[in-house]
Every structure is written in structure tokens, then in C-alpha cells.
């Protein structure tokens, strides 16, 4: 076998061991106890972002930087220093009021976009953790879609789980409310 043929085979082997997003396949590390279906149900991600998404990401990162804060502080100090020279006129006040209002109005939408994206990513990561753990209760996979009353009821369930764990003196003993109640009932028969 020639060197170019070996290199092509290695490249194909490496490509086959990567998932659809280009990340190395770690299924060999997660295979014990995993409920994953190999090869089925994979999601293909484009990896492309819209122009607005890229702009929002850059703008929110820039807005949160110390340099942006220093720049904004400098603008306010220059504006305040100019005040005595223009007699603290209405136009002088209007300049800062209008500019800060416009900037604030636009930043609300950019920051909200960034927060929505971050929140969705966190929910997906938590859903993946719940789905990948054999001992986790899958009831919480889509908990963010529940209304406020359902969330309160769910919080009450987990408060009850904490009480049962406290009585048993071991928070790691059970992983779901049903199992905790069954375990507690078995122990006290």
C-alpha cells in the first residue's frame, strides 16, 4: 500500500469518526449505559449565522467591554464640560437625551436577541444532559415550555424531594420524586 493511499484511508477514517457538526465522535466514551441510537436521528447544522445574528453578537460583546464603558464615560464628561460654554441650553440637553434614548432603544433588542440565543443554548445543553443520563427523569426535558402554574407545581414536587432526601440523610440516594417516595415508603413499612 502506498503512502498516499494510506493517508486517504486515514482521512476517511477520521472523517467517519466525526459527527455531523465536525466534532469528534465521543460515543466510545459514552457508550456504557447510553441510550443513544447510533446513526439515527442526527441533526445536521448549517453553522451559518444571519447578518443580524453576527451583528448582534459583535455589538453585545463590544457593549459589554471596558473600552466601551470608558468611551461612553468620556462622551458624558465632554458633554458635561461643554455645558457652561453653551449656557446649558435646551439643545445641549436634547443632544444627550436623544442620543442616549436611541442607543438604549436599539441595545434593548440586541441584548434581548443575545439573551434569547444564550437561553436556548443553555436549555438544549441541559436537555442533552437529561436525555443522556439513564438515571435522570425525562419529565424536565421541555420544562421551559410550561406555564407558571405548572412550574410552581413542579417546584413543589422538588421541594418534597428535598424533604425526603433530608429525612433519608442522603441527597444522592434517589434521582426522581417517584423513586424517592417509593424508597421512603419501603423503608418505613
Number of C-alpha atoms within 10 A of each C-alpha: 5 6 8 9 10 11 11 11 12 12 12 11 11 12 15 12 15 13 16 15 13 10 10 13 16 11 13 7 8 13 11 8 10 13 12 13 8 9 7 7 8 11 9 9 9 8 6 8 9 8 9 11 15 11 13 19 17 12 15 17 13 13 15 10 10 10 11 13 13 11 11 14 12 12 13 13 12 11 15 15 11 13 14 11 9 11 9 12 11 9 10 16 13 11 11 14 11 11 11 13 11 10 10 12 11 11 16 11 12 20 17 13 17 18 13 12 14 12 12 13 12 12 16 14 12 15 16 12 13 17 19 16 14 12 12 15 15 15 11 15 17 12 14 11 10 12 9 10 9 12 14 12 11 16 12 12 15 14 13 15 21 16 14 19 20 11 11 16 10 11 15 8 12 20 14 17 18 13 14 21 16 12 15 16 10 9 9 6 5
